[in-house]
Structures are given as C-alpha cells and as structure tokens.
Amino acid sequence: MPLYEHVFLARQDVSTQQVEGLQETFRSLIEENGGKVAKTEYWGLKSLAYRVKKNRKAHYTLMNIDAPHEAVAEMERQMGLSTDVIRFLTVRVDEHEDGPSAMMRRSDRDERDGRRGPRRERDHDRGDRPSRDSHSDRGASSRDDNEDNS
C-alpha cells in the first residue's frame, strides 16, 4: 500500500481534547477502509503565516498513513466537510521517517536551550549611523553657547 504524510490544521478555538478526538475519528476512518495510521504527532497551537478562514492560529497534527488511495480520499472528503479543520495537506512518500518529525525535534531543541540561539553579527551592525561619542560633544557645546548669550 502507498505511504502518506498527512498534516491537518484545526481551528484555534478548538480544545486539545477535541483535536485528539478528530485524530481518532480520522484514524478509525482509515482503518475501516483497510489502512493503518503508523504514527500521530500533535505539534501544538502555532501561529499561522497569514489568516486562514479568519483564524490567526491553528492546532497542527501530523499523521503517517499506510493506506489505499480510496481511504485517504475519503478522509480528505470528511476533512473538507468538517468545520473544525481549516486546512490539510497529504503527500505521498517513499518511506516514513523513523523517530520524531523535524517539527518535534526543533521544539525539543528550543526547550533545552531556553532561547533560540546566538544573535548574528548583522544585528549588531549600526551601518551608517554615527557612534554615540560624536553626539555627546555637539549637545554640550550648544548648551554652553546658549548660557553665554543670556
């Protein structure tokens, strides 16, 4: 049977338990049609790059599926009818990844570091802006000139 990676986005106002319920619904639909879900990952509530159906955030979920095309097509049809699913994408792959997906590895790394990483040198470059030392002389001399004139 063909292998698929399937990601779907659920509305931001849906609870995590409801997203897990959606996962189970789609898992049972795949299994009823002769397939199986090898792995399911909940990636969490994340910000979207742009608004999708009036939502700025969504619950992301990955499913690795080993099923015939008809089962995946039926699952996609059901997702299109569901008001809780705002987007989905199914990609046929040659083989499934072992271990956690790239999104899960990235979140583990962020939790270990406690920060995103070192700043780049470009962030410290002031470009054409003069240094602060040249500004301090100008401010003091203009004050002295004003005191002499009074």
Secondary structure, DSSP 8 states (H G I E B T S, - for coil): --EEEEEEEEETTS-HHHHHHHHHHHHHHHHHTT-EEEEEEEEEEEEEEEEETTEEEEEEEEEEEE--HHHHHHHHHHHHH-SSEEEEEEEEESS--SSS-HHHHHHHHHHHHSSS----HHHH--TT---HHHHHHHHHHHHHHHHHH-
